[in-house]
Amino acid sequence: MQRGSRPRGLTSRAGIAAVLFATAVLPGWTLGDLAEDGTGWPVLDWLITCGWSGLAVTVGAPYGSYRRVDGLAGAVPLYGWYLAAVLSWRLALLPYRDWEPRRDELWQARWLTGDLVGHWRADAPAHRAVTAAKRPATSRRTRPATSRRPSAS
């Protein structure tokens, strides 16, 4: 993200959220309708529709401060579409967040100040280069700890 960039406005965020929600729900509806037309089983339509919604919630959950296991709740009829709508709204604002991170996400989140007050930023931590194969406490010392130089007196 470039310095000085701004969060999306309401119109663009709503448009992106609508596209994400349609992607999370419409393929399941279409596949479910095709399965029902082919087999005549309305229950198969519900299973496919809800399964697709649960899969969509599982994929988007970690990015929207939900757990992957919430994908099981995403497969519940109607509630899964609610979760998909909430996740779509949240994902449309990324990398900024206007919701408080979960307790286990706080280590990587930071509260923004200045013009961005009210938003969080939770970037992945920077990867540091490995400098030693072992932890410093277990690595071999270069000098014995008890050696001293002889005094000059």
DOFI-690133 format. One record per residue (C-alpha): residue number from 1; residue in three letters; x, y, z. Coordinates in steps of 0.02 Angstrom, whole numbers, plus 50000, padded with zeros to 5 digits. Layout:
N
- resi:resn:xx:yy:zz
- NUM:Ala:X:Y:Z
...
This chain:
153
- resi:resn:xx:yy:zz
- 1:Met:50000:50000:50000
- 2:Gln:50068:50169:49954
- 3:Arg:50095:50303:50083
- 4:Gly:49952:50426:50086
- 5:Ser:49825:50304:50017
- 6:Arg:49647:50318:50081
- 7:Pro:49514:50189:50124
- 8:Arg:49381:50161:49991
- 9:Gly:49229:50272:49990
- 10:Leu:49053:50211:50025
- 11:Thr:49004:50191:49842
- 12:Ser:49156:50090:49788
- 13:Arg:49152:49986:49947
- 14:Ala:48967:49945:49919
- 15:Gly:49000:49898:49738
- 16:Ile:49145:49783:49784
- 17:Ala:49043:49707:49925
- 18:Ala:48898:49672:49805
- 19:Val:49014:49583:49684
- 20:Leu:49092:49481:49825
- 21:Phe:48920:49434:49893
- 22:Ala:48860:49383:49720
- 23:Thr:49016:49275:49700
- 24:Ala:48984:49196:49869
- 25:Val:48800:49156:49838
- 26:Leu:48750:49149:49654
- 27:Pro:48856:49001:49596
- 28:Gly:48782:48895:49736
- 29:Trp:48605:48946:49687
- 30:Thr:48640:48907:49504
- 31:Leu:48720:48738:49538
- 32:Gly:48582:48695:49661
- 33:Asp:48446:48738:49536
- 34:Leu:48532:48634:49401
- 35:Ala:48547:48486:49520
- 36:Glu:48364:48499:49569
- 37:Asp:48309:48509:49387
- 38:Gly:48413:48356:49345
- 39:Thr:48363:48248:49493
- 40:Gly:48198:48320:49552
- 41:Trp:48262:48327:49733
- 42:Pro:48234:48497:49814
- 43:Val:48341:48444:49961
- 44:Leu:48491:48427:49845
- 45:Asp:48465:48608:49793
- 46:Trp:48475:48664:49976
- 47:Leu:48627:48556:50012
- 48:Ile:48724:48626:49865
- 49:Thr:48670:48806:49895
- 50:Cys:48713:48800:50080
- 51:Gly:48874:48704:50050
- 52:Trp:48934:48835:49926
- 53:Ser:48892:48973:50050
- 54:Gly:48988:48880:50187
- 55:Leu:49138:48862:50071
- 56:Ala:49134:49048:50030
- 57:Val:49128:49093:50215
- 58:Thr:49271:48973:50251
- 59:Val:49381:49053:50117
- 60:Gly:49346:49233:50169
- 61:Ala:49338:49209:50357
- 62:Pro:49521:49237:50404
- 63:Tyr:49526:49402:50309
- 64:Gly:49369:49468:50394
- 65:Ser:49413:49425:50576
- 66:Tyr:49317:49262:50579
- 67:Arg:49388:49088:50605
- 68:Arg:49388:48957:50467
- 69:Val:49277:48847:50576
- 70:Asp:49142:48980:50554
- 71:Gly:49122:48906:50381
- 72:Leu:49015:48775:50466
- 73:Ala:48898:48914:50522
- 74:Gly:48906:48980:50344
- 75:Ala:48822:48820:50285
- 76:Val:48668:48852:50392
- 77:Pro:48523:48910:50283
- 78:Leu:48496:49099:50285
- 79:Tyr:48625:49127:50423
- 80:Gly:48762:49081:50298
- 81:Trp:48702:49217:50180
- 82:Tyr:48706:49340:50324
- 83:Leu:48887:49290:50363
- 84:Ala:48930:49304:50178
- 85:Ala:48857:49480:50175
- 86:Val:48955:49534:50330
- 87:Leu:49116:49461:50261
- 88:Ser:49087:49541:50091
- 89:Trp:49066:49711:50174
- 90:Arg:49224:49687:50277
- 91:Leu:49330:49618:50135
- 92:Ala:49282:49765:50024
- 93:Leu:49378:49885:50137
- 94:Leu:49539:49786:50155
- 95:Pro:49683:49820:50193
- 96:Tyr:49600:49944:50312
- 97:Arg:49477:49884:50444
- 98:Asp:49335:49977:50527
- 99:Trp:49301:49836:50649
- 100:Glu:49401:49789:50802
- 101:Pro:49513:49637:50778
- 102:Arg:49486:49478:50878
- 103:Arg:49593:49456:51033
- 104:Asp:49710:49334:50944
- 105:Glu:49736:49459:50801
- 106:Leu:49789:49605:50909
- 107:Trp:49974:49560:50899
- 108:Gln:49979:49609:50715
- 109:Ala:49850:49749:50715
- 110:Arg:49884:49933:50739
- 111:Trp:49764:50075:50771
- 112:Leu:49785:50212:50642
- 113:Thr:49794:50395:50690
- 114:Gly:49784:50562:50601
- 115:Asp:49663:50566:50455
- 116:Leu:49633:50379:50472
- 117:Val:49568:50379:50651
- 118:Gly:49437:50245:50671
- 119:His:49527:50119:50560
- 120:Trp:49640:49973:50599
- 121:Arg:49777:49903:50492
- 122:Ala:49828:49722:50508
- 123:Asp:49967:49684:50387
- 124:Ala:50062:49522:50391
- 125:Pro:50219:49538:50495
- 126:Ala:50378:49574:50399
- 127:His:50487:49421:50375
- 128:Arg:50660:49443:50446
- 129:Ala:50813:49364:50369
- 130:Val:50880:49215:50463
- 131:Thr:51048:49262:50540
- 132:Ala:51093:49101:50630
- 133:Ala:51042:48921:50618
- 134:Lys:51028:48907:50808
- 135:Arg:50956:49019:50941
- 136:Pro:51089:49134:51015
- 137:Ala:51077:49050:51185
- 138:Thr:51124:48881:51114
- 139:Ser:51254:48933:50987
- 140:Arg:51439:48902:51018
- 141:Arg:51532:49041:51104
- 142:Thr:51687:49108:51021
- 143:Arg:51781:49135:51186
- 144:Pro:51769:49039:51347
- 145:Ala:51667:49135:51474
- 146:Thr:51801:49121:51609
- 147:Ser:51954:49175:51511
- 148:Arg:52034:49340:51557
- 149:Arg:52182:49427:51490
- 150:Pro:52331:49436:51606
- 151:Ser:52347:49602:51692
- 152:Ala:52493:49714:51646
- 153:Ser:52550:49749:51826
